[in-house]
Amino acid sequence: VVMLWMYERGAFAQEYATTTVITNVTASISNETADYFYLQDSTWNKWITCPASKGCFIHCASGESCRNATISTSSESPSWLHLQCDVDGACERMTVSVANTPDFSLDCVSSYACENATVSVSNAFSTNIRCGYRACTELDLVVASVEDFSIECMSWYACRSSTISVSDAESAIFNVGDGYDAFSDSQIDVNAVDSVTIISAGTDFGLWGTRILSSSESPPTELHLICSNQWSCARLSIETAPTQSANVICSYSGACREADFLFATTSTVNLFCNSDLDIGDDPNSYSVCAGLTLDVSNSTNVNLFVDGSFAFYDGIIYASNTENLAISLGASYAISNSTVYAQNANQVYIDCVAPHSCDSLSVFPPYHREYAFTLLCSPFDASCTNVTITVPSDSATAVVDNYMQLDCPRSNQLGSCDNIAWVCSAESSNSVTSITFNLEEGRYVCSSDECCPWADLGIAQQSEIERRPLMNAVVPTYMSSEDEYYIFFNDGVSFKAVNCMNSTACFIHCTQPYSCQYMLVYAAQTSYLEIVCGAENACQYMHVVQGPIGGEARVECAADGACLSATLRLQDTDTVTVDCGSCHHLTLDASNADTLSLTCNDAFDCQFANVYAESVTTLAQLVSIGSNALYNANVYAANALELDVTCFSDACTFVDIYPPYSTPYDFALNCVGEDACSYVEVYVPNRSVAVDNFMQLICPTESAADCDVGFRCQTDLSETDTTYDADVGMVWCASTTCCPWTEIDSRQAPRNEISTTAILSTTTELSTTTQSSATTTEAVATTTEAVATTISTTAILSTTTELSTTTEAVATTTEAVATTESPATTKTATLDATLSETGVPVSELISTTSVSRAAHSYDNGFLVLYTIVASFNLYLSF
């Protein structure tokens, strides 16, 4: 393509002297499909009109080439308009007016490129704007009557102090990327927009001090806000109440600090505050939702889930006339020093899961009917200490007996409900009562009858209270009996919540891209949890709140980005198996599990992962196969009974490991292949605490590069690294300081059977199961559709004949699937070729032993259809 460059030499000085001169610019190149305007001169005040019925490309290719320009479309309008300002200051103070143009895009990628610009777009199908470093500061943008609108502010100060109005649109996306103050101190008006998505995932202060508004007559239908970096949404003010749903995720220190969220009259509100407070940090500044104000008055269903120490510290919740308010607290001091105003709510439910999680909480609960307020205290000590509950004592105000139910399990006589106080407020004075545990009666009782919520002064154990941390969980599509639930989804809707309840098994299959992103999963009461993320980004940012306590959990992440930044809280789950095809930035907490198996199959699959295996009672196994599969990850397993880590070629580069160290050979590191353990660092408190020979290091090639391991003793700051000792012909410590072993021969003995075999056996079995699951997903979906059609008229499988027919079909499909070659065969062959130099073919390491799944026999993933009447299973396919 040949473009004519426009030069207006000598006009530069004239334009500075006479800024009222307007230069009418014609196209540089014109053909049947588009007009091209290529502007390189520095003349101000250009006037450009895009023609009708074909495309229009305007390229402002030098500094000030489109400064103060007026750009518009003709009355008939072009088919598309692309305006590109890719030089510093190219489009400062320009005015753009676009109407009746199907596609409009504006690229302001250079410094100050579109500073102080004024842009108006109406009746366009799609409008997309990109802004680089300081490119769109003080932008004035009005967008009306469009289907899809998006703006990206991707660098420092990119859209700072801007004013943006979007109205009558199907979707509006505001993406605040890697930019300090990228969208701070701005104002966003959204009116009559079906879906508003705001993502602040870049560096600090992305939306600091920004206001999001709408008129009361035309609020948006849905609002999704994601704040995933430090102070990314701090002091953000949302002054619009979406009619259907508001979903907010705050997942970094200070991310939503001192924010104001006004969601009054919204049907469903989900607020998720998930970030621990680092030791020594001030909760006022660094707690993820510190000082946040949430107004959900007149809303229908409200869920607040707080999973992080001090995460909702000093916050305020207004829930007047709210139909249902559920607050679930999964960390110590999660809602400390906060206040909940819910006097006129219909139902308030607060679940204090962790120690001190509700410490110093103040609640103004509903009191107009029995059991309008539920407070659940966990078996942990002090989960509900210092809670203050206030109701009026005015004789004209009807405070009914038993307006509250309080669950304090028997183990809580040690103090979890101590110091709860009830205050009956009046103008003249307040009356106060508290509860104490009566050893003779085996329950808490009020200290006096004045202001006691219960007529008989005592609190019976409320065993019938259901712990339900997710009020708006996905519900069954149909039921085949009282105990059998089936749920089938196939959409890309985010922010689902799944409660597996007390099912025997809970299956969550996410088969479409993004189908389970930002999902919350609660599975404490089920016996078996299976999550399969089989599509691109299917489970990114998923958060498993609690896995099966005493049961089994299996997670498969099989596609690109499938489990990106997912959080799997599987504490107290007996058996945890995670197979990663893409788990970047994964958080896996399997503390107190019986066994843990994590496999990272391909390159960079588990990079930057954080794995918590504290107090694993039998064995924690980690195997990294792909190049840099566990790159820059952290493994915390100081109190595990045993930890085995196996690294194939350059798989564990820069991994930090905090292993068990109290018994000889509790920790085994197996380095298989070139650079397998390059720059691995092993941390213990100090050498005097760690027993001699706490670690077994296996180097099949005896190469210092392959086993380049550092040992760090934290408290005394001593350290050493491995080196190759030619005298003994093996890798050894460079010095005795902080060295795990007392002598050369103790490096590998006596634990000769490294657990790689078991790990790879698990991988083989899981891969086989995964293939079967993936192969049969379509068949299950087809069968489900047919079953759902039948059930829509009968609610259950109506006849024994029907059930028999379905079972026969499943058995036939299962037999066919069983003949399919396992992908483990291909993987093994590939690894054999890769590791031929080491003389350790993977095929010799893989055991044929199958991995037990508790008491279940799953037969290639068809348990759900086999046991349609026999047992209680929950199956979810997204």
Disulfide bonds with the S-S distance in Angstrom:
Cys50-Cys56 2.00
Cys60-Cys66 1.85
Cys85-Cys91 1.92
Cys108-Cys114 1.84
Cys131-Cys136 2.03
Cys153-Cys159 1.96
Cys227-Cys233 1.95
Cys250-Cys256 1.95
Cys273-Cys289 2.07
Cys352-Cys358 1.92
Cys377-Cys384 2.07
Cys408-Cys417 1.78
Cys424-Cys451 2.00
Cys446-Cys452 2.07
Cys500-Cys506 2.04
Cys510-Cys516 2.05
Cys533-Cys539 1.99
Cys557-Cys563 1.86
Cys580-Cys583 2.13
Cys600-Cys606 2.06
Cys647-Cys652 1.96
Cys671-Cys677 2.04
Cys699-Cys707 1.87
Cys713-Cys738 2.01
Cys733-Cys739 2.09
